[in-house]
């Protein structure tokens, strides 16, 4: 590539490239793939991370880590246009731009954008690790699936907190799973995993403040380096835990990662987590789980409780439950329970 100066910026001039992105057949002739709709382009390296930092500095974004950040092609184009328009001497004023990349990031941005146009990539996911880390991992460890990586990350996180008790977390997890199967039997794996991880993680917030454990656990989730979690999964997990504390989940605080369409699912998961937490605290270390039964003709939902849970009443949850699930909730106690 031959660099050309324009407006104080260096960007590549490639005379043999066509002015418009070629079609799939032309790309196939030279061995350049076109992304399938289900495929995601991933980029690594300092230039790509810096382009993402510039774009993220222009918006309010809830997840602090860069690894896993998704840079939309149109957003990248706006970043490149900004870099081209600002002379080199004034680029220090661009938020997010690293000073040591001020002279090269424009050309890098044009190159990345050209690749995205050519292979028809709608977005670019930023990797926080480089090729060297990938080579080292490939030759020294067995690469895990995303699900296995998430489980290992949650296990590593909770093990750092003395307030976390495996027995309580396991009981809460079991109760939450039973409630989910009874209330939302067809929920997708993403939401099911979110509730499962939330039930395990909740108690880490007690290390800061018992009475505000939901908010603190939610903040810990956002700040932690949870491997295998996309930014969306982190936002779902954090908002679900925070919403279990008694208030309506503030999905708007997690925009643009979450949208208005996520409000109801997050509220439902938060409510299930809140009920599971309350029942677990009354369970007297028993393995009893509630039974969920729906009354006919939409007359409500009944939780049949046993063991130490028998004294629980949904007095502070009833209104939230009807809003989230569209039904009244009532409790029956197993007469055979001790």
C-alpha positions, -999 to +999 in steps of 0.1 A: +000+000+000+012+035-008+003+061+018-013+093+006-017+125+027-050+142+028-062+166+055-032+157+077-041+120+077-023+091+063-045+066+045-038+039+019-040+043-018-044+010-036-047+017-073-057-018-083-086-020-060-121-015-074-139+016-062-169-005-050-167-038-031-167-068-055-193-094-055-191-129-040-180-145-072-151-121-077-140-126-041-141-164-044-118-161-074-090-147-053-098-168-022-114-140-001-144-154+019-177-137+023-191-140+058-223-160+063-251-143+082-244-164+114-206-156+113-189-129+132-157-110+121-132-108+150-103-083+151-072-082+172-044-058+176-038-023+190-052-004+160-085-022+162-088-017+200-080+019+196-107+024+169-132+008+193-121+030+222-127+061+201-161+049+191-170+039+227-159+073+240-187+089+219-215+070+237-226+059+271-216+023+275-222+001+305-194-025+302-159-013+310-138-040+294-129-039+257-127-076+250-159-086+233-169-051+223-189-051+190-181-023+166-208-017+140-195-010+105-215+023+102-200+034+136-165+025+124-171+046+092-180+076+114-148+071+134-127+069+102-144+100+088-136+119+120-099+108+119-096+119+083-112+153+090-090+162+120-054+173+112-027+153+130-017+183+152-053+184+166-059+147+171-050+148+208-085+162+213-102+131+200-115+111+231-102+076+233-073+080+208-040+068+221-012+093+215+012+068+202-012+057+174-023+091+163-002+089+131-012+054+121-047+047+133-064+065+103-047+042+077-055+012+099-092+023+101-095+026+064-079-009+059-103-024+085-133-007+069-123-019+035-120-055+046-154-053+063-169-039+031-153-065+010-164-095+030-198-079+039-192-079+076-219-059+095-198-056+126-164-063+141-159-080+175-129-068+193-105-093+209-086-082+240-060-108+233-035-110+204-023-137+180+005-146+204-019-155+232-040-175+207-009-195+196+001-201+232-034-212+243-037-235+213-004-253+221-006-254+259-042-259+268-073-276+255-096-249+243-130-249+261-164-243+247-180-210+255-204-227+280-175-244+298-156-212+299-185-194+315-190-220+341-153-219+350-154-181+352-183-181+376-166-208+397-134-187+399-153-155+407-173-169+436-143-187+451-127-153+459-154-144+484-157-158+519-193-148+520-202-173+493-215-206+505-218-234+481-247-251+499-268-220+498-260-212+463-267-247+451-301-247+468-310-213+454-299-225+419-321-257+422-352-237+434-347-211+406-344-238+380-377-254+392-395-221+392-382-213+357-394-247+343-428-241+358-432-205+348-412-202+315-407-237+303-398-226+267-372-200+276-341-199+255-306-211+267-292-176+270-319-166+296-317-200+313-280-197+317-284-161+330-307-172+358-285-202+367-254-180+370-273-153+389-285-178+415-249-189+420-233-154+421-258-135+442-241-140+476-208-124+466-226-090+472-228-098+509-190-093+511-197-055+507-232-051+523-258-077+532-287-053+527-275-041+493-261-074+482-280-074+449-266-040+438-231-049+448-232-084+432-244-067+400-215-043+401-190-071+407-203-089+376-198-059+354-163-052+368-151-089+368-132-104+339-157-132+331-143-153+303-168-167+278-194-140+285-203-116+257-212-081+267-248-089+263-246-119+286-228-097+312-255-071+309-283-097+313-266-112+343-259-079+361-294-065+354-311-097+365-292-097+399-298-060+404-335-063+397-339-091+423-333-065+450-369-053+450-371-026+423-380-029+387-349-038+366-333-008+350-326-022+316-321+013+302-289+016+323-274-012+302-282+004+268-271+000+240-262-036+250-297-043+261-329-028+246-365-023+255-372-058+242-352-072+271-372-054+298-398-081+303-375-112+302-351-095+327-380-086+350-392-122+349-357-136+356-352-111+384-385-120+401-377-158+399-343-151+414-359-130+442-384-158+450-357-184+449-336-163+473-364-158+498-373-195+497-337-206+501-333-185+532-364-202+547-354-237+536-335-248+568-309-264+546-334-289+532-335-300+496-372-292+492-382-273+460-415-257+453-440-272+428-456-248+403-492-253+393-513-231+370-550-226+378-573-231+349-586-203+327-558-180+336-568-177+372-533-175+385-502-195+396-499-216+427-466-224+445-469-256+466-443-254+493-429-279+518-403-280+544-391-248+560-404-228+530-440-234+542-443-201+560-434-180+530-459-156+516-455-135+484-468-103+501-440-080+488-438-098+454-474-103+443-477-070+424-444-075+406-454-110+398-486-100+381-469-073+361-442-097+349-463-129+343-498-115+339-512-137+367-518-136+405-496-158+426-507-177+457-492-203+480-503-237+492-485-256+519-480-293+517-499-307+546-476-337+548-446-315+553-431-315+588 
